[in-house]
Amino acid sequence: MASSLSAVDRVRPGTRTRTHSASSQVGSRTVISEPTPAPLWQPSAERVAAAQVTRFQEWAAEHHGAPADGGYPALHRWSVDALDTFWGAVAEWFGIRFTTPYERVLGDRTMPGAQWFTGSTLNYAAHALRTGEEPGRAGLPALLHVDETQEQTLTSWQELRHQVGGLAAHLREIGVRPGDLVSGYLPNVPQAVVALLASAAVGAVWTSCAPDFGARSVLDRFQQVEPVVLFAVDGYRYGGRTHDRRDVVAQLREELPTLRAVVHVPLLGTPAPDGALDWADLVAGETEPVFEEVPFDHPLWVLYSSGTTGLPKAIVQSQGGILLEHVKQLGLHCDLGPDDRFFWYTSTGWMMWNFLVSGLLVGATVVLYDGSPAHPGTDAQWDVAERTGTTLFGTSAAYVMACRKAGVHPGRDHDLSRLACVATTGSPLPPDGFRWLHDEFADAGGGLWIASVSGGTDVCSCFAGAVPTLPVHIGELQAAGLGTDLQAWDAEGRPVVGEVGELVVTNPMPSMPVRFWNDPDGSRYHDSYFDTYPGVWRHGDWITLTDRGSVVIHGRSDSTLNRQGVRMGSADIYEAVERLPEIREALVVGLEQPDGGYWMPLFVHLAQGAVLDDALTGRIKQAIRTDLSPRHVPDDIIEVPAVPHTLTGKRIEVPVKRLLQGTPLERAVNPGSVDDLELLRFYERLARDRG
């Protein structure tokens, strides 16, 4: 638990600091009262009126007692005050098909262990495929797949239903039953979507890893859950190169003794190995899917934490919980529907892939891109958005900043006339990213809706982010999500506004894990989220809730910097440093010293041709001093060959800190969780040289 924040460490509600970055700090500083700044983007009256969330509020006011006036803030307040009524209204609004009706929306609401829609049965895959049943839609595209060649492959709703139906029938034939675990070692291709939906159709539990994961990383995950079926590619193409993965698949087959069947997906055109089933044989024909009706809390899939300091947590989420949370998030918050094309750059090893597939729930065409985010050029993702007619494009904050530094001009050089929203996640989008996106699309009719969102694998959704009816302010997430009782708490468990606090959720969400796999007494699940504030979800992020309801994310609280008793988020330092053109990426940690001192080094990965000389060092320090405060200036600035990341692209801070404190590499980090283990040896050597 973090120690208490003193009075001088807090920002008073309703005040603004000299810059947005400084306003996000916790610590002594000059605070200047200013009027609320003008928004960067404001939805038009027509857009507000047409938004699904507006129509939902009008309908919920008439039928369920929601407030008719007050806009989104009033709707959000109602959604958390009348939690049962709100989620029942969501189910009704989106036409959720309960084969067995529910007895109560929310039985026991204790966290962990809240019970949703008790007594009901349904099936996630049935909802994902139902658009294909609607008149005139069977032949329209459900999936649009693009690879690095920019070739497009369409899968219609009818074709998707038949492939899922055929594969589900074969899964039943080989003995797959409800609750069995089905795994995929697949890239972001249509076959992965079909395999997930077929697994859900039979009531099996899906789990996946991307094929750029090595054997050890996959086994760290799959050996925990003991799959009975493995869908595996022979290889994949990335960055203009072909990567053969048959040796990895052979090792997986050898070390996963619970496998009853392996399905060969020949992306590179190789024949199926001995004993493996061929994908084409399993999806041929025109079989209509049969859906196993399962209890609301029946497991849908297993996702994994990054696992940087131990085995990844195997997080189990339910069919009904994901279904309800995702239709709310995609339909009401992202404003997606049957006329939209939904593209998020992701891999099957990240929860955003599962979120992307759920675009099918609201009838959107899901765009699957299998390839490098920047091949053959930095603007590759914008090219995909253009060619596919994307209406909502999701990417990482890092990609936006890379485009800005590389001089990419998507609004000028690409026809993105259908693009209504760019959403970002993975890390906080810096203010410069907001400004760059806004300026690039300044000539677009109505401007560009920029939706910075934040959530987690743990709930496979967003705690805060997109609201189509609210303004966008630079550096801020628009608002907490409907039905999400999001608060910022100090160390004593008191909610604060306008001050940095721990991100907590004080009421259950349907997509919270039903359990962790192989956690029979629930202790690991409890300790992960509920140990600090009993009965309240603590996510591990520092946030500020502003007095107008927007949210600022400051980074992970478990890697918080604490200098002279003043806490600061690492994300704020990255924002100040990485706007310098010479800095490709940075990493900062703070170490408590045995003598009571505190060492805060800043590691910088330089852009090509840049040199860390006295002049650049001075500019880095000046940027931090000016944008943040003198307290934030690092003790040392050290050049590194690159910054290490998890396999899902997040900067690794805590293991680096442990290495610098002298922890051996094999104990500081799980090798299978890191994109390049050799990068961590730099910090190991640095620790050895220092002491």
N, C-alpha and C positions, 0 to 999 in steps of 0.2 A: 504494500500500500504506500502511496506517495505521502510524504509529510504535508502538514497543513500549509496553506498559502497565507502569508502574512498580508496585512492591509496594503503595504506598499507594493506587493507583488500583483495586485489586481487592477484591472481596467474597469473603471466605473461604467455601469450601464448608461447608454445614451451618449457616450463620448467617442471621439475618433482620435487616433494618433496621426502624426504627420504623414505617414504613409500607411498603406494597408498592411504591409508586412509588419511594421512596428506594432500595429494594433493587435496583431496576433500573438505578441510576445507576452510572457509573464515575467514581470520584473520591474525594477525602478526605472522610470523614464519620464520624460516630459509628455504629458497628455494634453492635447489641445482640443478643446471643444469646437466642433465644426457642425454645420448643418449636414443632415443625411445627404450623401452624394447622389447625384442623378444616376439612374440606372444605365447600364451599358446597352440594354435591350429591353423593350417594353412590348408585350404582345398587343396587337391591334384589337379593337373592340370586336371586330368580326371573328378574329381568331379565338378570342375568349369565348364568344357565344357558341362557336362551332366545336369547341373542345369537348371530348367525352366526359371529362371531369365536371364540366359545367352542367351538361345534360344529366349526369349521374346525380349531382347535387339537387337539381330541380326535381328529379324523380324521387330521390330519397326524402326530400322535404315533404312531398305530397304523400308518400306511402309509409315512411318510417320515422318521421319526426325530426329529420335533419334540419338545420337552420337554412331558411330560404335566402337570407341576406348575410352579408359579411364575407362572401367569397371564400377563397381557400382557407384562410386562417380559421374561420368559423367552422368550416367543414372538418378541418383537422382536429380541432378541439372536440367536436362531437364524436369523431371517429375513435378517439382514445377514452373519452368519458363514457360512451355507450358502445363499448368494444363488441359485445355480443350482437347488438343490433346492427352495427356497421358491417361486420363480416357476414352476417346473414343477408344484408342488403347486397353486398358484393356478389355473393353466390347467386342471388336472384337476378341481379342486373345482367350478369354474364351467362345466365342460363345453365348453371352447373347441373349436370344430370346425376342425381343421387338415385342409384338403383334401389337402394334401401333408404328411406328418408331418415334424416337425423332426428335425434330426440332433443338435443340441446346444442346450441352453437358452441358454447364453452362450458364444460363441466368444471372440473377442478382447474383453477387458473394458477396454481402454485408453480413457480419456476425453480428448478426444472420439473417437468412432468405434466404441464398443462394438457388437458384433453379437449380436442377440437371436434366438433360435429359428431358427437358420440352416437354410436349405433348405425351410422351411415356406411354405405358402400358406393364405390365409383371406380373409374379407371382413367388415369392420366392420358394414356395413348388414345382412348376413345375421343377425348376432347381435342387432342392435338390433330386428329384426322377428320374431325366432323365437318370442316369447311368443304371437303370433297363430296359430302352428301348434299350440299346445297345446289339448287337448280342453276345450271349454267356455269358452275365453277369447277367441275371435275377435270376439265382440260386445261385450266389455268395453272401457272407455275406455283408449286409449293416450295421447291428448292431451286436455287440458281447457283451452280457451282462454277468457280473460276480458279484457274491455276496460273502459274507464272507466265505461261504463254498467252494469257488473256483469253484463251478459248473458253466458251461458256457451254455448260451442259444443263438443260432444263429437266426437272422432274415434276410432272404434273401431279395434282392432288390425287387423281385416280391411280396413276402409276405408283405413287407413294403408298397409297392404301393397299394396292395389290402386293407390292414388295414386302410391306410389313405383314400382311396376311400370310403370304407364303412362308416367310421366315419364322413367324410365330408358330405356324403349324409344324414346321420341322423341329423347332425347339421342343415342342411338346412330344414329338415322336422320339427324340433322343433322351426323353425323361426329365426335361427341365420343368420344375414345379414352382408354384408360388413360394417366394422366399429364397430360392436358389440364387446364387451370385453368378452373373454373366459379365465377362470382362472384355474390354476392347483395347488393343494396341494399335490405334488408328489415328490418322491425321484428320483434319477438318474437311471431310468428304461426305457425300450423300450416304455411303455405306455405313458410316458411323451413326447417322441419324436414324436410318432404318433399323440398325441393330439395337439402338436404345429403345425405340418405340416398340419393336417386337418383344424385347425383354419386358417392358412395362405391360404390354398387352397380355402376357401370360402370367403376370404377377411376380416375375423375377426381379432381381435387384441389379441395376446396372452400375458399372464402374469403368473408368477409362484412364489411360495415360497416352500422351503424345509419343510418336515414334522417335522423337529426338531424345527421349529419356533413355538412359543406358539400362542395361539389365538389372544392375543393383538397385537403381531408383525404382524401377517397376516392381521388383520383388519386394522391396521394403513396403510397398503398398499392397500388392496383390496377395502376398503370402499371409497377410493379416486376415484377409477376407475369404480366402480359399474358394476361388471361382470354380464352377463346373464346366464352363465353356469359355474359350478364348477366341475372339475375332482378331486376326493379326494380318498386317500388310507384309509384303515382301520387302518393301522399302518406300522411300518417298523422295520428292524433289524439292530442293530448297536452295535459294541463292544461286540458281543456275546450275546446280550440281545434283547428281543422283546419289542417294545414300541407301546402300543395301543393308537391310536389317534382318536377313534370314538367320544369321548366327545368333543374334539376340533372341529371336523367336525360338530357335532350337533350345537355347538355355532356359527360356521361360517354360517350355514344355517339360524340360527335364526337372525343373525345380518347383513345379506346381503339380504335386501328385494328385490333387483333387479333380484335375481336368478329365471330363468324360469325352469332350470333343474339342477340336481346333478347326476353325474355319479360316481358310486361306483367301485373302483379299489381294488379288494380283495387280497392284497399281503399277508395278514395273513389268508385268507381263510374264512372270515366271510360272512354271507349272506348280501345282500343289504338291507339297512334300508328302512322303509316305504317311498314311494314316490321317491326313487332314481332309476335310470336306472343302469342296470348291464353292465359293460364294455364288456364282452364277446359277448353280444347280438349286440353290436354296430359295432364290427369289424369283424363279421363272414362273410363268403362269399368271392367272387372274384370280387368285384366291382372295376372297373378302376376309378381313380380319375378324377374329373372335376375341372378345375382351373378357378377361377374368375380372369379375367384380370383387374388389378387395376393400377391407376396412379403410377408413379415412387415413389412419395413421400407419398403414402398411408401407414398408420401405419402398422408395422409388429408386434411389441411387445412393452410392457412397462417394463422397468427395474427400479430399485430403488436405490437411494443412501443409505448409511448406516443409515442416520437419527439419529445420536447420540444426536443431540441437538434440534431436532424438528421432525415433520413428515418427513418421507423420501420423497425426490423429486421423482415424477413419470415421468420418462424420456421416451419419445416416439421417437422411431427410425423407419425408413421407410423400406418398402420391397426392393425398388431398392437400397437405400443407403447401407443397410447391405449386400445385394447380391454383389454389386461391391466391397465394402471394404473387404469382407471376401474372395472372390475368389482371390483378389490381395494378401491378407495377407497369406492365406493358400497355394495358388498355387505358388506364386513367392517368398515369404519370408520363409515359412515353407517347401517349395519344396515338398508338398504332392500331391499324385496322386492316381490312382486306385489300385496300388500295395501296398499301405501303410495301416498300421493299426495305428490309431490315438487315443491315450489315454491321457486324462488330468484328474487328480483327482480334482473333483469339485462336487458341489451340484446344484440343480435347483434354489437356492437362490442367485447364483453368476453369473455374466455375462460370466464367462468362460464356463458355461454349454451351453449357447447359441452359443458361439464361437465353442465349441466342436461339437455340432450338425451340424454346418455349414461345418464340414469336409465332409459331404455328397455332398456338392456342387462341390467338386473336385474329387468325386468318391472314396474317401478313406473309408475303413471300420472303423466305429466309435466304440470304446471300451467304454462301460458304466460300471462303477464300483459303486455299491451301498453298502457302508459299511464304517467302520472306516478306517482312513488312516494308523493305526498302530495296527490292530488286525488280527491275534493273536500275531504278533510281529512287531517290528519297520520296518522290511523289507517287510511289506505286499504289498506296492505299487510295489516294484520291482518284487514280486512274480506274481502280476497281469500282469505286463509287460512281464515277461517270459512266462507265460501260454498262453497269447494271441498273442505272436509273434509281440508285439508292435514295430513299427519303429520310431515313435516320441512319447516320454513320457513327459507330462507336469505335473509339481507339484509346490509346494511352496518352496521358499527359506528356510522357517522354517523347512520343512520336510528334505531337504538336510542336514541342519546343525544338526538336530536331529539324522539322520543316522550316520553322522560323529562322534557325541559324543557317540553314542551307540555302536560304533565299528562294524557297518554293513559293509559288503564287497560285494556289488552287483555284481561287475565284477568277483569276485572269486566264489561266492556261487550260482549264477544264470546263466542260459544260456540266455544271452542277445545278442546273435550273430546278431540278426536282428535289434537291436537298433542302429539308426544312430544319434539321437539327443535327448538330455535332455534339456527341456525348463523350466524355472522357472519364476514365477511372484508372485504378492501379496506383496512383499517387495524386496528391493535390495538384490541380492545374494552377500554375503561378499566374499572378496578375498579368504579366507580359503575354502569357498564352491567351488569356481572354482578349486582350487588346489586339493581338495579332489576328486571331480568328475573326473578330468583329471587323477589323479594317479590311481583311481580305474579301469579306463578303458584304462590304458596306453598300455596294450597288444593288444587292439582291432586294427584291421587293419585300418590304417588311423586315429586312435584316435577317441575321442568322440567330436562331435560338441556340445558345451554348449551354449545355447541361453537364456541369461537373457533378459526378455522383460518387457516393462512398457507401460501401457496405462491407460484405465479406463472404468468403467461402462458407463460413459458419452458418449463415442464413441463406446463402445463395440468392441474395437480393441486396437492395439498397436500404440503408437507414435514412439517408437524406439524398436529395438531388433534384431530379427533373420535375417541374410543375409547369405545364404549358400556359397557365393563366397568370403567372407571377412574373415580375420583372427579374432581370439578371443583373446583379451587382458584381463588379470586378473582384475576383478572388473568393467568391462566396458560392456555396451551394444554395439553391433557391429556398428549400424548406425541408423539414422532416417529412417522411412519407406518411400517408394515411394509415391509420391503425398502428402507427409506430410511436410509442410514448417515449420519445427520445429526450434525454436531459443531459446536462453537464453537471457533474457533482464534484464538490471538493472532497478532501480526504475524510471529512467527518460525515459525508453522505448528505450534504446540503445542496440543493439545486442552486445554480448560479446562472445569471444572465450577464452577458458582456464581459465575462471572465473566463479564463481557461479552466477547464475541468475535465474529468474523466467522462468519456462517452458511456452512458448507461441507457438501458431500456428497462422501464419499470413495470411493463405489462407484457405478457407473452405475445409472440408473433407466430402465425401458423407454420412458417418455414423454419423455425428454430429446430435444431436436431431433436429427433425422437430419442436418440442415444448415440453413443460411440460403439463401433464394432469391437467385440472382445473387451467390453468394460462391464462385466456382469453386475457389479454393485453400483455402477454409475458414478464412482468416485472420481475418475479422470474427467468425465464430463462436468461434474460439479466444480471440481477444482479449476477447470479451464475458464469458467465464466462467473461463478457464483461465490467464490471463496472470499473476495474482498468485501462485497456488499451482499450479505445473505438474502436470497430471494430476488435479487436484482441482477440483470445481465450486465456485466462489465466487459466491454469489448477490447480494451487495450489501446484506445486512441485518445489523444488530447484534442478537444474541440472547444470552440466558443459558439454559443447560441447568441445571436444578436437580438436587440430589443425589437426588431421587425420580423423575427422568425427565421432568418437565414442562418446558415451554418458555415463555420470556418474550421477546416481540418488542419491540425498542426503536426501530425505524425504520430508514431507509435509511442505510447507512454512507457513501454518497457525499454526504450532506447532514448529516453529523455535526457537532455543535457542539464546539468545542475551546477552552475558556477556561482560560488559565493552565496549559496542558498537561493539563487534565482533560476527558475526552470525556463527552458526554452525548447521549442520543437526543432528537430533537425530539418524539417521541410522548409522552414523559414530561412535557414542558412543556405540551403540549396537554391532557393529562389533568388537570393541576392547574388550568389556566386555564379550560377550558371547562365545568367544573362550576359556575362562577359563572353565575347566571341572566342576567346582562347581556351575556355573551359568546356570540355565535352561533357563531363560529369564529375560530381564530387561526392565525398563520403566523409562524414564527421562523427566522431565519438568522443565521449568524455570519460576519463578514468580517475577514480579516486586513488590517491597515492598513499603508500604506507605511512609517510610522514605527515599526513593530513592535507597535503596539497591536492591539486586537481589539474590534470594534464588534458588539454583539449586540442588534438591535432586535426587538421583538415587535409584530407587526401584528394588530390586533383588528377583527373585524367585529361590530358591536354589535347586540344584539337591538332590536327596534322600541321606541322610547321611551327607550332607555338613553342616557346621556351620559357621555363619558369625562372626568369631572372629577377633582379631586384625591382625592376619596373613593374612586372606583372604581379609580383608578390605585394608590392605597394598598392596596386589597383584593387587586388582582392581584399586586402585589409580595409582600404578606404570604402569599398562597396559595402562591406559588412558594417563598418563604423557608421556610415551615412544612412543605410537602409534599416539597420537594426539598432545597434548601440555599441559603445566601446566594450561593454562586457562580452559581446559575442565574438570579438576578434580572436581567432585561434592562437594557441601558443606556438604552433609550428604549422607550416604549409609544406606538404610533402608530395612530390610527383609519384604517381603509380602507373603501372602499365595499363591498367583498366580497373574498373570497379566491379567487385563480385556481386552476383545476383542469385536469387533463388531460381528454380526452373521456370517459375511463372513471372520472372522479370523484376522482382522487388529487390531493392538494395539490401545487402546483408550487413546489418549494423551490430547486432548483439554478438554474433560469433567473432567479428573482428575485435570487438572490445575484449572478449574473453581471451583471444589470442594475445593481444597486447598486454594483458594482465598475467601472461605466462602459462595459460592453460594449453596443454598439448593439442595439436591439431585434431587428433583422433577423438578427443573428448570435447573440443570446442564446437564441433560442427559434425552433422551427419553428411559424409561425403556425397551420398546419393542425392542430396537436396540442392547442390550447388551447380551453377552452369559451367564453371571452370575452376576446379579445385586448385590448380596451380597458382591462381591469383592469390589465394589465401596464404600460400607459402611466403609471399613477400612480407606479410604482416607477422608471420611466425619468425622470420629472420630478423625483422625489425625489433621484435620483442627481445630476441636473444642478444642482439647487438646493444640494446639499451640497458640490459641488466643482467 
